[in-house]
Each structure stands twice: as structure tokens, then as C-alpha cells.
Amino acid sequence: MAFLDGIGAEMTVEVTFVYNRTFIVEAPVLKESGTYRRSVSQPPPTTRLETACDAMTEEETLRGYVRSLGISSMRSICPDVGESLHAPRRHKAADRPVVFWQESCGSRGHPDLCKRPCIYFVAGKCTTGMHCSYCHMEHNDRPAKLDKQQRHKFNLMGMREALLMLHGMLTSSAKENGFLPLARNTLGLVEEEAMKHDVTEVTSSEAVYRRLERVLVRMPFHQLALLAVSKADSSEFGELMVTSIEKLTDDLEDRRKAGLNV
């Protein structure tokens, strides 16, 4: 059966008769013809998860729109505001606190004969300034030191054995850093002190030697010399070494200031 609806579109009515209990009733199904056809199927049910995702997407869209309004209104005042807000922050070296290295009393002979780095100077809190007894110059690497087990192994070494090992390390350090001729007196004192002691049974294995050498080779000349004084445990040898190290430090400072090569 066909008829016209209120807006002039032709509607087709299909009549289906169904049996309902003891009565026969009509079950009409409407079909639109032409451009007014409608789907008879329902959209798939929207899950709770999809609804939440749609809400989040809509919220992010609104936030972006609000941000764009703020940026567009500020752009007339500061043309670079958009770039400054969206540009990623770059952590350059220039953003870090700049340390202006300056010499102190402890910096004499840097980097081979200077004292330990001043932790307060690096933090900008050293109040003694150039009179500080620690080094105020740049140290790229952290000072090497023996751990508890390595110190125990070193203390178990014989006096002659340990001092000769340190003598070799001191010689290599002075040679590599170009002041071997100036260090002859200091090296001679360590060798002479080692020869005063008798040869003892070697108690350290090659593996222990290698582990100790890996740490000792990273120590500066001044630290190795102090380790030799500590191992010898002799006041006379200690006084001679302190005098020799001070003389060597003065010589290195004079050479550095004069700009001469040995």
C-alpha cells in the first residue's frame, strides 16, 4: 500500500499479519522511498571504554583550542611567544653553573703534584679563596683510591715489594707527564728506602698485583708519593720525601711560568 506523507514523500507500507494468542493483528513495517530512506538497523552499542576515550579526546581538543586562543592573543604583544611555548627545553652546558677556575695554595704543581680537589670551591662555597690548601683547578677524573679489600692486600705486601712497585709507578707517571729529570731525587729516595728492607716471601699473587696496578696507575704522582710514605712508616723517610716533593713542586711551577720544556 502506498500513500503520501505530510511533506510530499511517497511512503510504502507493508502490512504483515501475525498470529498473537487468539487474535490476528497487523505488524506494519514502514519503508521510505527516494531520498528519504532510513536505516532500519540500530548502531552498535557504545561501550563504556569508547565513551571515556571520546571524552578524553574531546577534552584534549578543547585544551588545545584554549591554548591556541591564549597564544594568538599574546602573539600581537610578543611575536615569539608561540615558539617559546612550544620549543623543547634544551639543557645546554651554558645553563649549568659556570666554574671559574683559579689557583690556590693547594693548586701548586697541578695536575700531578697538587692537593686533592676542593669540594667547596666546585660548589661555590670556599671562603678561603686562594689561600685554600686544596686544589682549585679543574680535575676531569675523580681521584682513584684503594677500596677496603685492596688496602688490606697492600698492607700485607712486604715493605721492599710494595715500595719497589710504587717506585715503578712513580717513574712511569713522571715520564708520561714530562718531568722525569726533575723527579730523580724523589725517585731515588723511594728506591733507597726499599733497599733498606730485606726480601720477604712474596705473599701476593699475580692477580692481586694486577688489581692493585689498575688502581695505582690512575693515581697522580703526589698521591703515589704519599702512599709510599705511609707504607714505609718512617719519620726520617717521611721528612725527606716532604722536602723533595716541595722542591719538585717549586721546580714544576717555575717551569710552567717560564713556559719551558724539560
C-alpha positions in Angstrom: 0.0 0.0 0.0 1.4 3.5 -0.9 0.5 7.0 0.4 2.0 10.5 0.7 3.2 11.8 4.0 3.0 15.4 5.2 6.0 16.7 3.2 5.0 15.0 -0.1 7.3 12.0 0.1 5.9 8.7 -1.1 5.7 6.2 1.7 5.2 2.4 1.1 3.5 0.4 3.9 3.9 -3.3 4.0 1.3 -5.0 6.1 2.1 -8.3 7.8 -0.4 -10.3 9.6 0.8 -12.2 12.7 -1.0 -14.6 15.0 -1.0 -13.2 18.6 -2.7 -15.5 21.0 -6.3 -15.7 19.7 -6.2 -12.6 17.6 -4.8 -11.7 14.2 -3.1 -8.2 14.3 -1.2 -6.1 11.9 2.5 -5.6 12.2 3.2 -2.6 9.8 6.8 -2.1 8.5 7.5 1.4 7.1 9.9 1.8 4.1 11.0 5.2 2.8 11.4 5.6 -0.9 13.6 8.0 -2.8 16.0 10.3 -0.9 14.2 9.7 2.5 15.3 6.1 3.0 16.2 5.5 6.6 18.2 2.6 8.0 16.2 0.1 9.9 19.2 -1.2 11.8 20.4 0.3 15.1 24.0 1.4 15.6 26.2 -0.9 17.6 26.1 -0.2 21.4 28.7 2.1 22.6 30.9 0.6 25.3 31.9 2.4 28.5 35.6 2.4 27.3 34.7 4.0 24.0 32.8 6.7 25.8 35.7 7.5 28.1 38.1 7.7 25.1 35.8 10.0 23.3 35.5 12.3 26.3 39.3 12.4 26.7 39.8 13.2 23.1 37.2 15.9 23.2 38.9 17.4 26.4 42.3 17.4 24.8 40.8 19.1 21.7 39.3 21.8 23.9 42.5 22.3 25.8 44.4 22.8 22.6 41.8 25.2 21.4 42.1 27.3 24.6 45.9 27.3 24.4 45.7 28.5 20.8 43.5 31.3 21.9 46.0 32.4 24.5 48.9 32.2 22.1 47.1 34.0 19.3 46.2 36.8 21.7 49.7 37.2 23.0 51.3 37.0 19.6 50.4 40.6 18.9 52.4 41.6 22.1 55.3 39.2 21.7 55.7 37.6 18.3 58.0 34.8 19.6 55.6 33.6 22.3 54.4 30.7 20.3 57.9 29.4 19.6 58.9 29.9 23.3 55.9 27.9 24.5 56.2 25.0 22.1 60.0 24.8 21.7 61.5 22.0 23.7 63.8 22.9 26.6 67.4 22.3 25.8 69.8 21.7 28.6 72.9 23.2 27.3 76.3 23.3 29.1 75.8 27.1 29.3 72.7 26.5 31.5 74.9 24.9 34.2 76.7 26.9 36.8 79.9 28.2 35.4 83.0 27.5 37.5 85.8 30.0 37.1 88.9 28.0 38.0 91.5 29.9 39.9 94.8 28.9 41.5 95.1 28.4 45.2 97.9 27.3 47.5 96.8 23.7 47.0 96.9 24.1 43.2 100.7 24.3 43.0 102.1 21.7 40.7 98.7 21.0 39.1 97.7 18.4 38.0 100.5 16.0 39.1 101.6 17.4 42.4 98.6 19.4 43.5 96.5 18.6 46.5 93.0 17.0 46.4 90.2 18.9 44.7 88.4 21.4 46.9 84.8 20.2 47.1 83.7 23.6 48.5 85.2 25.5 45.6 83.3 23.5 43.0 80.1 24.2 44.9 80.9 27.9 45.1 81.2 27.9 48.9 85.0 28.0 49.5 85.6 31.0 51.8 89.4 30.8 52.0 89.9 31.6 48.3 93.5 31.5 47.0 94.7 30.6 50.5 92.9 27.2 50.4 95.2 24.2 50.9 93.2 22.2 48.4 93.3 22.4 44.6 91.0 24.9 42.9 91.9 23.8 39.4 89.8 21.5 37.1 90.1 17.8 37.6 88.4 15.8 34.8 88.5 12.4 36.6 87.7 11.6 40.2 90.8 10.7 42.3 91.4 7.0 42.4 91.7 5.3 45.7 92.1 1.8 47.1 89.0 0.1 48.5 88.9 -1.8 51.8 90.0 -5.1 50.3 92.7 -3.5 48.2 94.1 -1.6 51.2 94.2 -4.9 53.1 96.1 -6.6 50.3 98.5 -3.7 50.0 99.2 -3.7 53.8 100.0 -7.4 53.6 102.7 -6.8 51.0 106.3 -6.8 52.1 108.0 -3.4 52.6 110.5 -3.9 49.8 108.0 -5.4 47.5 105.4 -2.6 47.9 108.0 0.3 47.7 109.5 -1.1 44.5 106.1 -1.4 42.9 105.4 2.2 43.9 108.8 3.3 42.6 107.9 1.8 39.2 104.5 3.6 39.2 106.2 6.9 40.2 108.7 6.6 37.4 106.1 5.9 34.8 104.0 8.8 36.0 106.9 11.3 35.8 108.0 10.0 32.4 104.5 10.2 30.9 103.9 13.8 32.2 107.3 15.1 31.1 109.1 15.8 34.4 111.2 12.7 34.9 114.5 14.6 35.1 113.1 16.8 37.9 111.8 13.8 39.8 115.2 12.0 40.0 115.7 12.9 43.7 112.2 11.8 44.8 112.5 8.5 42.9 115.9 7.9 44.4 114.6 8.3 47.9 111.9 5.7 47.3 114.3 3.2 45.8 116.8 3.7 48.6 114.2 3.2 51.3 113.0 0.0 49.5 116.6 -1.4 49.5 116.9 -1.0 53.3 114.4 -3.8 53.8 115.1 -7.5 53.4 113.4 -9.5 50.7 110.4 -11.3 52.1 108.4 -14.2 50.8 106.0 -13.0 48.2 102.6 -13.3 49.6 100.6 -11.6 46.8 99.6 -13.4 43.6 99.8 -12.0 40.1 96.1 -11.4 40.1 96.4 -9.2 43.3 99.2 -7.3 41.6 97.1 -6.6 38.5 94.1 -5.4 40.5 96.3 -3.1 42.5 98.1 -1.8 39.4 94.8 -0.9 37.7 94.1 1.5 40.6 97.6 2.8 41.2 98.1 3.7 37.6 95.3 6.2 37.8 96.8 8.0 40.8 98.7 11.2 40.3 102.4 11.5 41.3 101.7 13.3 44.5 99.2 10.6 45.7 101.6 7.8 44.9 104.4 9.5 46.9 102.2 9.9 49.9 101.3 6.2 49.7 105.0 5.3 49.7 105.5 7.4 52.9 102.5 5.7 54.5 103.8 2.3 53.7 107.4 2.9 54.9 106.1 4.3 58.2 109.4 6.0 58.8 109.6 9.6 60.1 113.0 10.2 58.6 111.9 9.0 55.2 108.7 11.0 55.5 110.6 14.2 56.2 112.9 13.6 53.3 110.0 12.9 51.0 108.1 16.0 52.0 111.1 18.2 51.3 111.7 16.5 48.0 108.1 16.9 46.9 108.1 20.6 47.8 111.2 21.1 45.8 109.7 19.2 42.8 106.6 21.3 43.1 108.5 24.5 43.0 110.5 23.4 40.0 107.3 22.4 38.1 105.8 25.8 38.9 108.9 27.7 37.8 108.9 25.7 34.5 105.2 26.3 33.9 105.5 30.0 34.5 108.6 30.2 32.3 106.9 28.2 29.6 109.9 25.9 29.2 110.0 22.2 28.5 112.4 20.0 30.3 
